[in-house]
Amino acid sequence: MDFRRLILFGALGLVLMMIWQSWIQYQLEHDPSRGTGQGTESVGERGTSDAPAPGRDDVPDAPEVESIAAPPAPEIEEDIAPPGRMVNVETDTVRARIDTLGGDLVRVELLKHPVSVETPDDPFVLMHRDRPALYIAQSGLIGTGREYPNHNVEFTPERDNVTLGGEDSVRVVLNWTAPDDVRYRKIYTFHRNSYHIDVDFEVDNRSQEEWAGFLYGQLKQTEVAQPGSMGFLGRLPSYNGAVIYTAEDKYDKVDYGEIEDGPLNVATAGGWVAMLQHYFVGALLPEGSQGYQFYSGVSRDTAMPQYRIGFKHTEPVRIPAEGRGVLSSSLFVGPKEQTRLQALDVDGIILTVDYGWLTPVAEPLFWLLQKIHNFVGNWGWAIILLTLLVKLIFYPLSAASYKSMAKMKKLQPRLQTLKERYGDDKQKFQQEMMKLYKTEKVNPAGGCLPILVQIPVFIALYWVLLESVELRQASFALWLRDLSLPDPYYVLPVVMGASMLAQQYLNPAPLDPLQKKIMTALPIVFTVFFLWFPAGLVLYWVVNNLLSIAQQYVITRKYQSS
């Protein structure tokens, strides 16, 4: 089998597949029915955004528990009332807004993550309620036989503006009293230098009956295309949608299509749910030893479908008459910075940094990249040094490959003579060629198999550079101010194309004319394709190619002179 030809057509197939996927993504992103990306919400004490009102008929049903059986709660009609007052919160990491109608978290701006390096004072808006898009967090209590503070009730805030001062945390307290004189406090706690938010419901049962209820939380989001990073080719593939993590089945993606197909209903003893997008995550983290049910749904009575993923308790919390209790959960709303995710000490949360099936290889690579960055203080140099280390680790395999190629190149004149001698008799030519290889002790697959062994590592490193938020807006040098964006002057892609041409010069030329034409066109194809790749990825390929050229040049000269 001609392994070089196999790899050639495999690479071409991969490129065509990626271009096709990007073209489909480009078509979807430019479908006017899907709306636009994030916008801005007017700042004011009252909600004045003309965004579609979140569906108010999506409160989850309380689980049926025999010991507290009662007539089912009445269906909640669609609430078209305007939003309530806005409680503004600001810490050192986030600027947030909480709607008193339901106590929903309706806006989160990430103060340490600007929209772009050109606008450092404009924070990235992760959660929002802007036309036609929506991404909010809702939570509440449900049960039967009485009224509960779900996300339809109007809370009364203790303060309209809350700012973190010298303390380590700050609280937003929302109050609501039920007709049966049970008093509730919904409390958000924001922490210094953190994207982790505690959400507690304090229940003061002043009634003469035992109180029993269930905590729920849900993330609601419209499917809005994220800004692209590959120009007319659309954007690089990064999963957007819901995920769940359970102790039984671990990490599982639930994309918008699956939510469309039918509601999710997963019983579990622990875990979490989240909505992902490139670089950022919103995750609901239930607490305590309660059993949970993870659910999903979609509302279609708005301008765009609103998808939701959530959890609810399956066992009631009971509070005696004249007693008090607390039902707790928490949120993580922020960048997928791995040190912060690990600090949460939540099983599986690190998997929101999605390296795919090569995670066992990618995670050590990122760990090494981060250690190098901690030493040199520059992500560009960290990529260069990591590429060098990977190259050194695989030096024996690469050397074996280049030795085989050097021997093959030395045989090129004799192979060309055989081709001219046997003309169109391909079978005879193949027989004589294999006889020549055997005589000269050359393995035609020797130049390909060592490269195949390295492919998983290279693909894993590709995903590390693509998925790591740490490289977002990370500068390198000169004009490269953001390694997560394409090179604005296309210098790196052109250098990469030139390095591919240089590698072809060092490799044995294909005898097949068609194969030779394809090999000649590949550097041009890849150069055009890489014009819209993030600069960090192209930097990796450039450095890898230059190191390969140096290594191959030395080995080829050694064997040509022998």
Disulfide bonds with the S-S distance in Angstrom:
none
